[in-house]
Amino acid sequence: MAIVSIHDLKVYGYHGCLPEEAVIGTQFKFDIDVETDFTKAYETDELKYAVDYVEITRIVKEQMAVRNNLIETVVKRIVTKIRERYPEAGKIKVKLYKMNPPANGDLQAVSVTLEG
């Protein structure tokens, strides 16, 4: 097995429990790992046998367009959609960072990670 990784994918979104988050939004960042056997991909040199990072990016952007209060809900939907697209994949790990969250403290980001 091998891992296809996407690092620092940035997507603007409107997720959060506060009303102003639905209006103002903030930057989100993703790290994604998809475990896969890409033997057939490198033997044939055909994209149809690979985990396509462009397709993964499309899935993330599509799911980020659906507003939720909780980032846990967003990350679960993303893992589910990646699994639907690549049922043959092994472990799928998505780490979602909410940049500059409205917290009563000086912090750069909060994150949730889901493996499925």
N, C-alpha and C positions, 0 to 999 in steps of 0.2 A: 504494500500500500504506500501511497505517496500523499502529499498534502498540497493542495492549491490554496494559496493564501492571498488575501487582499488586505493591504495595510493603509490605514488613515483615509478611508473613503469618507469624504465630507458631504453631508446633505443638510440643507436647511429644513427645519420642521417646526410644527406648532403643537407639540405635545407637552402636557403638564396639567396640573390640577388647578392652577390659578387662572382666572378669566383672561388676564393680560397675556398669558402665554399663548392663548389661542389667537391673539391679535398680533403680537409682536414677534413671537417665535424666537428661535435661537439655532445655533449651529450644533449639529450632531456629527459624531465621528464613529466609524466602524472599523473593527478588525475582524476578519472572517477567515476561518479555516475549514476546508472541505476535504476530508480524507477520501481518496479514490485510488483505484487501480488504473493507471493510465498506460498500461502496456499496449493495448490496441491503438491508443492515440499516437504513441510515438512510433509504433510499427507501421501505421498507415499514413501518418502525418495529416490526419483528417480531424477537423474541429468537432465533427459530430460524435466522436468517441472521447472527447475531453470534457472536463468541467470548464465551461466557458465563463471567464471572469466578467465579460461584458454582460452576459445573461444574469449573473449574480448581481451586478450593479443595477441592472434594470429592475430586478425583483426588489432590491432594497429601496430604490426610489419610488417604485409603485406602492410599496407598503408604507413608506414614510408619508405619502400623500393622504393616508387615512388617519385622521386625528384621533388620538387617545389621551386619556388623562395620565396613564402610567406607561413608562418606558418598558416595563416588564411585559405588557401586552404587545407592544410593538415588536420587541425582540422575539417573542414566541411566534408571532405571525410570520416573521421573516424566516425563522428556522423551519417552520411548517412548509412555507412556500418553496424554499430551497429543497427540502426533502421531497416534495411533490414533483419538482422538476428533475431531480437527480435521485431516484429511489435506490439506485445501486451504490450510492455513496456510503462510506462508513460514517465515522463521527463527523458531525457538523457543529462547529463552534462559532457563535456570534457574540462579540463584545460590543455593546453600544455605549458610547460616551455622550452624555449631555453636557455640552460646554457652557460654562458660565451660568450655572443654575441659580435660580433665585433662592438662595439660602442665607441664613443669618450667620455668615462666616465668609472668610476669604479663601475661596477654593476655586480651582480651575475647572474641575469637571466632577461629575459622578458617573458611575457606570454600572451596568448589569451585564452578566455573562450567562449565556445559556448554551448547553451542549445537548444535542439531540441526535 
